[in-house]
Structure formats: C-alpha cells, structure tokens
Amino acid sequence: MSSDFLVVGAGIAGLAAALRLNEMGYSVELREARPEAGGLLAPINVDGVPCDRGSHRLHAEGRAVLDRMSRIPWMTRPRRGRIVIGGRHANYPLGLRGFLRSLGLRTSMAFLAGFLTRRRRFHRFRMWERDRTNGVEADRGFQDFVESRVGRVAYRNFYEPYARKVWGVDPNTMSQTIAKQRVSTSRPADVLRGRIRTSPTFLYPRDGMHEVLRSTLDRVRALGTEVRFGVPFDPHEPQSRPVLYSGHLGDLVANGPFRGEWGHRGLYLLHTVVHDSRLTDPSIDTWYVPDPRFWFGRVSLPARFSERFRHRDGTILCIEIPEGNWGQDVDFTTSDRATALFAQLTEAGILHPGSFPLIQTFEPRVYPLYPRGWVARWRSALATVPNLGPILPIGRQGLYLHCNVDHAVRTALDAADHVHRGRTSAEWVANADRYLDVVVRD
C-alpha cells in the first residue's frame, strides 16, 4: 500500500519533513539516492574519529527548531574565533576595533576617511540587512552594493578577496544578495558602533552534528517511516501523492538556470592530525581567512567543539579550501601542494612549521552562485515545478538557498504543515520568497 507522502533526501531537511508528517499521523516513504543519510551533516572518518564536514555550530536562536526534531543534549561552548587579514589576527566576530586593527593603521585611516566623508554612507550601512529581496530586479551587484556602504578600501581588503576565493568569479557579476546574506560577519551597524550582537557562545552536540541526524533518523524509523537508501528520485515519474523534495533544485528543473552559468561552487575539506606543540594557539576553535594569499577560507579545531574529537596522537585540524577557480579535480595531498599548504598555515600564524599527512574530501554544490538579477529567474524556474506534479522543494538545496541548518529545517516543517492544510505545490512555490530573507550566521 502506498504511503501518504514521499520525502526525497535524507539530509537534515528531509528527515525533519518526514518526522513532522509522522507526528501528524501520516504514513511516509523517505527516499535517499546515497547509501546513507546525512548530506552536509554526514561525518567524515578521520582515523576512527567521526568529524563534521567543516565547522558546524548552532547559535541560540536556532535551538528551538532543532529541539522539535532531535532529542539530544546541547553543550554551551565559548566562542574562540580569529580572523586573519593582512597577517594580523583579530577576534571574530569582528568589532570595530578588531576590524580597524586587521586593516592596519594606514588602511584604517583611509577607510575611516572614505566612510565618514561620503554622504549618506552611514545610513546605507545601517540598511545593509534590510529589504533583502525588494528591488532585486534592478540588482546593482555585489561590488557596487558593498562599495556604496563601506567604501572601496574595505571592499578591496575584505569583501572582494572573500568573494573571489569562494566563488572564483568577478564580484561585479555577482548579486548584491551575497553581501546581504553571506558576508556580513555580524550585523554591520553593530560593528560600526563597536557592539556585537552575536552571542559569545554557541551550542554543540557532545558527539558532533551527526548526532542530530542519528537521533532524528531513529525517531523517524520508530514512527514507521519506510526508509529506502540507494534509490534515486525521477522527477518525471507521475506522482499520485505529495512529494517534499530536498534534493538539488538543478536536478528537478533540468532546463532551469541552476547549472552551467549558475551552478554551485564546492568545498575541499582536508583533515590532518597535528602535534599539539605545532599549534600557535590551541585554545582557538576557528580561524577565518579571507586573505587571498591563502588557499583556505576557514580552519578549525574539532576538539574545541567537543572532547569527543580528541585524537590519541594529537589534535585534528580541519582545513576548508573553497573550490573558487580550482575546479573539482585538485589533489591537495600531493607532496608539492601539501608542502605549500602547511607553509601557508605557518605564514597565517595558525601552525608552527611542520608537515603532517592529509585526508581529503570534496563536497560539491556547497555555495550557490548568485549572478546579478538572479531572483527573477529563480522565481520563474520555481514556478515550473508544479508542472511536474505535487512537488514541494524544501531545504538548502531544494530552494537553492544560502542558509543555516535551522533555516533548512524550518522550510521542511513549514512545507509539512502546508500539505497538512491541503495547500498545493503552486501555492508553496509562489510564497517561497520568504525564505530569501535569511542571514547566514558565522
């Protein structure tokens, strides 16, 4: 007998959708093309230690959503981040003092002079995170948007190198959406006032973020969901039941703009075990590195998140290298590249000189590439989804979003409530704009 609903994808969004439907009394089939659950939250085995795929953490405002699906204890951890700009380290998230210190005296003076003498710049700066989706049809672009608010000096020293490192394209071709949703290290107006809104702590599961997946998958199975791994979804197969789809929107809308000129950029994850004495500051949990001289954008110490990540031979280090212009077939574990990588870690002030074996993983489709004026085409592509049947795209990939784990879960829970009320796929995609109004934390 067919189930009431089909959920596609056993990542965090798909599991949340299945659980919510279960709790409302429906029968659910959960289908995952890969041999296991997890998506971006699936662990990577580093010499017997299951580590996260990069630096994941939960901020306090996201806990209520995740507590609805996973019954696990959360630890409160102190934030010990650093940002590396121009060879200098500053506390992260940035305050005004740290931002100016990172730029250096001469560059800081140029930034302040340009900022304070430019008419209405403070007003524009305060409006950074407002009206995220209004007027995007006249998208002025990432570069113009940032320069009009913080000036050319800050753009050239921080925002431009970050964008080029992650996406590997001319920032002038990118949407202002990226600045509003992604590169705001904290609320910009708060940085200028020297006041940080972001909590100095974060939440983390004792055994890692995959514990959220395990807990939720166990609950889903206990409630009777049929879970099928290694079974792909064919969007052209006629559907007699509603489908909550957390796969990639580019696979669903095959002729849409989500491949080729848009697509995604991926992420190289390199794990290594270093001797504790090689760390310049073993108390730091994460270093953020927009500086274009360095390949990596973020480096983290999993053991600072949880003691469960301690290794018998030292400390596990996770190095994140955005795909950017590299492409998807680069091996950073070769002798020459590994030597260069560890030299960069030393130059950035993260490690003392030394070299250690590397484990490499590549995760495709991590960062959506938003070109200027993308929202209008996104709306048009989403509007074609109901032509395939009663399919509701959900989650980070299904809705082509930049978002945190709790945002992805929220879309899934909302979609489950939507179909419970008897609402249609057409109504769902027509109101998907509301999920554009999120700011990526961290």
N, C-alpha and C positions, 0 to 999 in steps of 0.2 A: 504494500500500500504506500502511495506517495506521501511524503511529508507535506506539511502546510507551507513551509518556506525552504528555500535553498539559500545558504550563505556561501559565498565564494571567497576563499582566502582564510587561512588560519593564523594570520598575524593578530596583532592586538585589536584592531577594529573588527575583524571578522569574528573573533572569539567573543567580543563584547556584544555584537549584534545577536549571535546565537544564544548567549546567556540571557539577554533581555527577552528574546522571544520565548525561550524556555520558561522563564519566570512568569510570563503572561499566559502560559498554558498551551502553547503551540508546539507541534512536532517540527523538528528542524533537521535538515541534512546539511552538514558542513563539509565542503569540498576544498581540498588543497592540492595544487599541482606538484608541490615539492613532497619529498618523503617524510617531512616533519613540520611541526608548527613553528612559528616564531617570526619570520620576516626579519626586520632590522633588530628585533629583540632576541633573536636566537643566539645562544652563546657560541663563542669560539674556544676550542680546546687548546690551551697553551700548556703543554707538558702536564696534562692531567688537571689543570685548573680551568674551569669554565668561565671565561671572561666576556664582558659585554663587547658589542661591536662599536667601539668608540666610547666616548664619555657621556653616559646617560645619567640623568638625575631627575628627581621630581621636586618641583617647587610647591610650596604650601598650598597655593591656590588650586593646584591640580589634584590634591589628595581626595577630595570628596567624590570626584568622578571615578577614580580608580578603586576607592573603597567599595563602590557599588558592585564591582566585579571580582575583585580578588581579596580574599580574607587572609591577609598576611600582615605581620607587624612591620612598621616602618621605623627605621632609626633616624634620629635627627643628627646630621653631621655638620660640622663647621665648614664654611666656605674658605678655601685657601687657594685662590686663583691668582695668577700673574699674567700680565700681558707684556709681550716683548715687542717694543718698537724702537728702531734705531739703535739696537744694542742695549737699551735700557729696560728695566723691569719696573712695573707699577702694579699695585693691587688691582684686581679685577673682581667685580665690575668696576669700571672707571668712575672716579670722581673728577672734578675739575682739576684739582692739584695733580693727580696722577696723570691725567691726560696731558697737561702742560709739561710736566716733568718728562714724560715719554717723548714729547716732541723736541725737547731741548730748548735752551734759552732763546737763541736767535729765531728758531722756527715758531716758538711760542709767542714771541713779541709780534712776529709777522701775522700770526693767526689772530691775536687779540686786536691788532690794529685794523686788519681787514674786517673782522667781525663787528667791532664797535663803531666803525665809521660808515658801514654800509646801511643805508636807510631801510628800516623795517626788518632787518635781519633777525633781531630777537623775536619779533612777532612770528616770523616764518618758522624759526627754530622751535618755538613753543607749539606750533601747529603740526610738527613733524608727524606725529602718530594719529592725527585726526583726519577724518574724511578720506579714509584709505581707499575707498572704491569709487568715490564721486569724481566725475570728470575724467576718468581714466581713458576715455576715447580720445582725449587730447593729451595723451601721455607725453610729458615733457622729457622723459628719460632719466635714468639714474644719475648721470653726471650733472646735468643742469639742475635737477632737484636738489642734490646734495650741495653743490657749489652755491646755490641761491640761499641756503640756510646756514652753512657753516664756513663757506668761503673756499677758495682754491687751495690754500695751504693745508687745511685739514683734509680736504678731498685727496690731494696728491700724496699725503703722508700716511693716511689711514684707510680711507674708503676705497680709493682706486686700487691699491695693491691687493686688498682683501677680495674685491670683485674679480680681478684678473686671475688671482690664484685659484679661486673656487670654480669659476665658470669658463675661464680661458678665452674670453671674447672682449672686444672693445666695450667698456662700460657705457659709452654713448649709445650703443644699440640696445641696452638693457632697460627694462621698465623701472620707473620710479617705485613700483611696488616692492622691489627687492630692498631698497633703502628703508621703506616704511615697515616692512615685515621682518627683515632678516638682520640687517647690520646695525640696528640700534642696540648697543651693548647694555644700555639701561635707558630709562626714559631720558631723552636728550635734554629737555628743560631742567630735569633734576641734576644732570651732570653739570650744566652751566651754573646752577645755584650751589654746587658742591654738596648736594644732598642725594643720596642713593635710596631709591625705593625698594630695590631688590633685597630680599632677606639675606643676612649674613650666614644663614644656614640653608641646608637642603635636606630632602628626605631620600632615603635609600633602603631597599630591602637587604636583609642580612646576607642572603645568598646571591644577590645580583638581580638585575632586572628580569632575567629569565624566570625568576621565581613568580613574578606576576603572571607570566604565560602558563607556567605549570599549574598554579593554583586555579586559574580560570578554566584551563582545559579540563582539569579534574572535575570541576563543578559542572561544566557543560556535559561531560560524559555521564556524570552521576544523574543528571536530569533527563537522560535518554536520547541525547542528540546522536545521530548516526554520523560518525567522523570518518571521512574517506581521504586517505593520503595518496599521492601519486595519480590523481585523477584531474586532468585539466578541464577547464570550462570552455565550451564552444558557444560564443555569444549569438551565433546564427542558428543554433538549435532552438526550435519553437519551445516557448516556456508557458506552462499551464499554471504556474504558481509564482508568486513574487520572489525576486532574486535580490538579495542585498550583496552588492559586488564590491569587494575591497581589493581586487586586482588592479592592474595598471589601466588607467583610462585610455592610454595609447593602444592597448590591445583590444579594448572594447570599441573604440571609434577608430577603426583601422585607417580610414581616409581622412582623419582629422589632422590637426596641426601638431600633434604630440610626438611626432617622430621627426627625424631629419633636422629641419631648421630650428625646431624647438628642442624636443627630447629632454634628456637629463644629463647631468654630469655625475659620475660615480665617485667612489672614495676608496683609496688604498688604506688598509689597516695593517700595520706592522707591529707585532708584539715581540718583545725580547725580555730576557731576564738579566738584569744588571746587578753588579755587586753594590751593596748599599753605599760603599765609600765613593762610588763613581757619581752619585747624585750631588749636585751643588746645594740643594735644599730638600731633604727628604720629607719635609712637612707639607709641601705644596701638593694639591690634588690635581691641578690642571694648569698648563701654560697655554695661552692663546697667542698665536704668532702670525699677524697679518703681513709682516715684513717680507717683501718679495725676494729677498736674498735667500730665504729658506724654503725648502720644498714643502715642509709640513705646515699645517694650519693650526693644529692642536696636538698637545702631548699630555698624557695623563698617567697617573699612578693609581691603578685599581685598588691597591691596598689602603689608600687614603679614603676610599669609599666604603670598603668593608674589609675586616680582618680575614675574611674567607679567601681573599685573593693573595694572601702571602704565599710566597714560593720558598721551598726549602733551601734554594741556592742563592736567594737574593730578593730583588724587587722586580715585579713585572712592570714594564713600561709599554704603553700603547701610543704609537705614533700614527697620526692621521695625515695622509697626503691627498688633498683633493685632486681629482682627475685633471681639471683645468685643461691645459693643452697637451697633457701627456698621452692621452688615448687610454685604451683599456688593456693593453698587452705589454706593459712595462714590468720588468722584474727588478725590484729594488734590493733583492737579496744577493745579486751578483757581487763579486769582490769589489769592483770599482765603485758601484753605486752605494754599497753598504759603507765603504770607507768614507765616501763623500758625505753620506747621511750622518754618520757619527761625528764627523768633523763639524758639520753644521750644528748638531746638538751641543757641541762644545762651544762653538762661536756664539750661539744663542744664550749661553750661560745656564743650560739645563743639566749637562753632564760634564764631568771632568774627562780628559782624554781617555779613550778606551774603545774597544770594539767587541760586540757580542753577536751570537747567532740570531737571525731574524726569522720569524714566521709571518708570511704574507697572505692576506686575504683581500680580494677585491669585491666590493659591493656596488653593483651597478644601480643606476636610477635613484640616486640619493637626493640630488639637488635639482629641482625643476628649473629649466632655463626660460625665464620670462622675458620675451622681447617687448619692445615698446608697443603699446596698444593691444596687448595680448588678451585683455579681459573680454573684449567684444567677440573675438574669435572663440574664446573659451566658452562663452555663453552659447554661441551658435552650435559648437560641437556638442555640448551637453544636451542641447535641445533635440538632437537627433537620437539620443539614447532610447527614448520611449518607442521609437520606431522598431527597435529590436524586441520589444516586449515589456513586461512589467519589471524592469531592471532599475535598481536604485544604486548609483555609485556612492561609496562611503569611504572614509579613511583618507589617509595622507595621499596614497597613490590613486585611489579611485576618483578623488576630486581634484587631483593634480595640485596639491597644496604644499606649502611650507608650513609645518605646524609641529607642536609638541605631542607627546603620547596622549596626554589628557584631551587635547583638542581632537585627535583622531578618534578616541573613544567616544567623545561627545557626539560626533557625527553619526556613529553607529547606533548609539542609544536613541538619538533623535529619529533616525530612519526606522528603527523598530517601532517606536511609538507612532510614527507616521503611518505605517502599514496597518498597525493595530486599529487605528481610527478609520481605516478604509480609504485612505488617501492614495493617489495614483503616482506613478513614476513621473508623469508630466508635471504634476504639482511639486514634486520633490526637486527636480532639476530647475524649475522656474524660481525656486527660493534658495538655491544653493549659494547665491551671492553673500549670504550672511556669514558664511564660513571664510570669506576672504578677509574679514575684519579681525585677524588674529596677529599677535606679535610673537615671533619665535623667541622664547626665553633662552638666555645664555648665548 
